[in-house]
Amino acid sequence: MNRIDITQEVFEKCCYSATNCDNHVFEAVAPQIESVQEELFRTLGLDVVKEPSPIEVRNITTAVCVKAYADTIPHLDLVLTGSGFGVVSTENITPASSERVNRLHKKLLDVYDDVFDTILSQLRNHREWYDSDIAKEFFSTFFWSGEYFRRSAFPEIYRRDCAKYRPLVTMAEAKIRNIVGDELVDELLTAIRQNNISSHQTQVIHIIHGIISAEITDTHSADIRQLLQTLLRFLDITIDSFPTYKASSAYQARKGDRYENKKEDGVFFWGI
């Protein structure tokens, strides 16, 4: 994928609050645009994408412009004009209040995080990308987007905030792996990364999202056990749709007539 030429017109279409009668805001942001674009291409591994769609290019452009604008705002004296924010050019103009500027800054970061997540989702349509190590890293978790946290009683959480909850998600996913085995979890994460999810996989993933949400919101353990039982029942009912799981040691251990937990086992089961 080639680098994107971002002019003032392009920038202002992406950041309408920066639209004004002069080019002061764009001139201030322009030096940051190139570095942000390079960082985004490196972080997402965009160089391997051969034929991005127009909407993908548009979203990447928006992400670059919004992030560059957000990164530059702390270094600007902004004034609120009739058409948007401008840069203070004389001592006779009073800068916009810090409250307004802070709200603008947060809004830009929120937009960037959501566009970033949208780009991630769209990149799954490119085999050359979803087979990359970068893609595998991004989709190594069921909660790969900030949206999943907002669905889980964290309405103010965006991608930049996810790191603080990642240990809780990791622990929840580890528990799920202990119950259903690595094979099934890896199969589901691969299906998500390749954007090739069957209807039964979709239902299993939905239940898993519920389990993770319950874990990170400290839901009562009895309710979490109920969700785990729901997951196992659904897998049992649709077992022919999950041959990898059916052949796994985790499934064989659950269904074995004379299975007993042993000290050396990696998986233990209590009443599920």
N, C-alpha and C positions, 0 to 999 in steps of 0.2 A: 504493500500500500504506500502510495506517495504522500509526502507531506502536503499539508493543506495551506494554500495562500489565503491569509486572513486579512482583508482590507478593513478600513473603518466602516464601510457599509455592512460588511459581513458581521463585524463585531457588534455593531449597534442593533442588528436584527436579532442577535443572540442575547444581548444585554440591553433591553429597551430602556432600563432606568438610566443608562449612560448616554441616551440620545439627547443632544442639545445643539445649540446653534454654532458651536465651534468644535475644534478637534482636540481640545486640551486633555480630555479624559483618555481618548484613544492614544494620544502621544505618550501619556504617562503609562498606559498599560502595555503598549506595543513591545517594549523590551522584554517583558515577562512572557509574552505570548509564545515566542520561540522556545524558551526553556521549558514552559509548561507542556508544549506539544511534544518536545523530545522526551520528557519524563513520562507522559501518558503512553507514547508509543513503546517506550522501554518497559513500563510496568505491565502493559497488556500484551506485549509481543505482537504489535500490529504489523510489523514488517513482513510477517509470513502470510498475511491475508492478501490473496491475489486479486479478487474482484469484489470489493465492498459495495453494498447497495447504496443508492442515493440517500436513503434514510439513515443508514449507518454512518455515512460521511457527514450528514447533517448533525447527528448526535455527537459524533466525535468533535466536530467544529464547535458545537455548543459547549461541550465539556471544557475544551481548551479556553474559549473566551470567558466563560463564567469563572473558571479557576484562576485565570490570569487576573481578571478584575478583582476577585476576592483577595488574592495575594497582594494586590497593589493598594487596595483601599486603606489599610492601616498607615500607609505612608503619604496619604493625600489629605489636603484640607478640602472637603467637599461642601458644596452649597446646593441647596434644593432650588431648582428652577421650575418654570412652568412646564417644561418637557421632560424633566428628569434631574439627575444629579450632574453638577458641573464642578470644575476645579476653581477654587477661589483665586482670583487674579489680581485683586487690589485689596488694600487694607480697609477700604470702606464697605466691604461685603462681609457679613457675618456668616461664619461656617455653619453648616447644618448641625443640629444638636447631636451629641454623642449617642443618644438613644436611637435617633433615626439611622445614623450611620451603622450602629451595631445591629439593628434589625436588618438593614440591607445586607450587611456582611454575613449574618447567619442565614438569611434567605438564599444568598448566592451559594453558600456551602451546602445547604440542603438540596438545592437544585443540582449542583455538581454531583453529589452523592447518588441521587436518584438517576441522573443521566448515566453515570458510571455503571450503575447496576443494569440499566437498560442496555448499554453497550455490551456488557458481559453476556447478557441473555441473547443478544443478536449474534454475537460471535460464535455461538454454538452451531450456527448454520454453515460454518466453514470447517471442513474436515481438516485442512492444513493447520487450522488453529486449535480445534478441540483435541487433536492428538499431541499437542505440544505440552511440555513440562509446565509451562506457565498456566495453561488451562487446567491441568490436573491439580495444580496447587489451589487455584481459585475454587474448584469444585470438589475439594476434599472434605466438604462438610455439607450437611443438609440445609444449614442456615447460611447460604452463600450471599444473601442479599439483606440489606438493612430492613427491607419490607417484612421479613419474617419476624424480626424483633418487634416491629410495630404491631403485628398481628397478635403478639404474645403479651399484651398488656404493657408494652413499652412505647407509647405513642410518640415520644420525642427522640427515639433512637434512629440514627442514620448510620451509614457505613463507617464514618469516622469515629463513631462511638462504640462500635461492635467489639473492639479489642478487649474492653473491660469485662464483657460477658463471655468471651471466647472460652475461658477455662470451664465455665459452667456447661456450655454447649459441648465441649470436648468430653467432659465427664459423662454427660447424658448419652452421647453417642457411643462412648465406651461401654456403658451398661447395655445399650441396644445390641452392640456387637457381641457381648457376652451371652445374650439371650438367643439371637438368631444366627450368629456366626459372621465371620468376616466375608465369606463368599457372597451372601445375599446383600450385605451393606455395600460392598464394592460394586456389585452388579447394578444396584440402584443408583449409586453415585455416577457410574459410567453412563447410565441411561440419561441422567440429568445433564451431564456434561455434553453428551452427544445430541441432546434434544430429541431423543428417540424413546419416549416413555409409553409403555402400553397402558391400557385402561386399568388393569389389575395392579401394575406398578404404581400408577398414579394414586390408587386408593391406599396402598401400603405406605407410600411416601406421605400422604395426608395424615395417616395415623401416627407415623413417626414424628412428623412436625408437632402433633398434639402432645406426644410423650416428651419431646424436648421442651416444649413450651411449659408443660407442667413441672418439669424438673427445674428449669431456671426461674420459675416464679414461686418455687417452694410450695407447690401443691401438696396436699396431704398424701402420704405414702400409699394409703389404701386406694386412692383414686388413680395413682400412677400404676399400681398393680393391675387395676381394672383395665387401664389402657393397654398395658402389656398383654393381658389376656385377650383383649380384643384383637390385637395384632396377630397373636399366635393362632387364634381361631380363624381369622381371615386367611392366613397362610395355609392352614390345614384344609380349608374349604376349596381353595384355589391352587392346591399344591402342584397340579399338573402345569400351571403357568409359570412355576418357579423350579425348573429342573435342577438348577445349580444349588438351590437351597435343599431340595429333596435329596440330593446326593451328599450333602454336607454332613460333617460329624455332629454339628449342633442339632440338626433334625433327627439324625439317627439316634442320638443320645436321648432326645425327648421321646421318641417312639419305641426305643428298645424295651422289650418286655422285662428285662432283668437289670436295667441300668441302675447303678448306685453311684452317688458322688464319691470320688476318690481324691485323696490329698493331692495327687500329682496332676489331676485334671485342670485344664485351663478354664472350664466352664462349669458352674454350679447352678442347680435349679432348686427353687423352693416353692413348691405348690403352684407352679404355672405350667 
